């Protein structure tokens, strides 16, 4: 009873607080990162829609420094200014959860959940008991969930409490860079990584797998480090580098329940190999994706973004049968004929050798990839204009 009373009280306080029409606040990954869709929308609006005052809210002082040094505005999440701007902002825009900005305010504010990509895999259903207070609040608060495809959005919308979000069909802001509609914005660590890539003048295989409940998403089939040593030799022989980025859930800094310290043993071994380089937790993947000549993934939504680059894809899926049975797919990308398939690390090495010497794809495969991109990111969505139209409303 008391909890519901507090909810209603906070709701009305935020509701009656005067809002600045063109003030927008942004955040990402519980305030820990400057990345993904909210980052790219933040940059786009700052550059092309300067009538908006865009403010980034974060827990990280380094992010504040990075943003301020580039003549943008950012404030600490729990600072007086941070709280004030969250209260008077007309819209809150974030990628994951309300805590990306401020969980105590964003929950009751007009907001747009930009989400963090199109997922090919199925998601678990989440049941919510009927809550009169939540229904009362959500019915009276504009909240949108962004997804480019209406059909694929349904499983996600069904996971949220009733009345919380309305679907807003739009392309993903992070793909603006892949469409050359927004200049790349790089942090110092990203610049350093790019410089290293360009200096080597080697082909880059970007390896970006999706997370697993056991926290071990990379090289799931290896039985000894000798297999990794052989992969390193294959890369070296073919004048190539493997650019590896763990899923954010597998980073200790992220604080996710799925973090498994066992993954660090493999990472520490790989760090000693001269043909493997790493992208850190803070790196924004779409700001570096264009540097990858080839993509290696499994069931990650990065495969859809990579379609914009029209480059070869390798599916490294040693647990495919298990994954298909236990998780399943909304879109089975493994069966779409948009890339080569490796069922184990030995097959992966063979494909790297093969593709390094001949990366010309068949015309029918190129057409399939283009058709899939059109299906996922429907051009009728008008890029991100549907998002901007909402923001421009009074």
Secondary structure, DSSP 8 states (H G I E B T S, - for coil): -HHHHHHHHHHHHHHHS--EEEEEEE--GGGT---HHHHHHHHHHHHH-TTSEEEEEES-HHHHHHHHHTT-EEEETTSHHHHHHHHHEEEEEESS-GGGT-HHHHTTS-EEE--S---SB----------HHHHHHHHTS-EEEEES-HHHHHHHHTTS-TTS-EEEE---GGGGTTTTSS-----HHHHHHHHHHHHHT-EEEEE-----TTS--SSTT-SSHHHHHHHHHHHHHTTEEEEE---GGG-GGGT-TT--THHHHHHHHHTT-TTEEE--TT--GGGTGGG-SEEEESS-THHHHHGGGT--EEEE-TTHHHHHHHT-BSS-GGGSSSSEEESSHHHHHHHHHHHHH-----HHHHHHHHHHHHHHS-GGGTTTHHHHHHHH--
